[in-house]
Structure formats: structure tokens, C-alpha cells
């Protein structure tokens, strides 16, 4: 699964592409919310430890990885970013 590729020792481009794919999948899951259901893809992502991995990737040295991780967190989670 894509979540397994979200490790610091993976190539930065691989991580960035996986984050983009995950974001697209989670966006697709929002269609369930529009029907009054929960985003099942987000639930599976969370159960695989994806949230924790994405949170850690905010600290990645690659700007692309950092940015992609931040997009997921800002889009699908209620987070307060420091000013």
C-alpha cells in the first residue's frame, strides 16, 4: 500500500508521488461525505497509520514532500498551524 512508502529513508520523489496519490484518493472519498456517509478511504488511511506518517513528513527536508504532507493535513484534518 502507498502508506508503506511514507518513510524518511525512501526517495523524496517517491514519497511526494505517494502523497499526491493519497491526496487524490482521499479527495475521491469526500464524495461519500456528500451522500451523508463517512470518507471510507480516510478511515482506512488512518487505520494504516497514515496520519502519523504524514505528520512526521512535515519535517522532511524536501519542500515537495513537506508541502504535499501539509496539503493532506490541512484538507482532511482540523489542525491549528502556528503563526
Buried (B, 14 or more C-beta within 10 A) or exposed (E): EBBEBBEEEBEBEEBBBBBBEBBEBBBEBEEBEEEEEEBEBBEBBBEBEBBEBBBEBBEBEBEBBBEBBBBBBEEBEEEEEEE
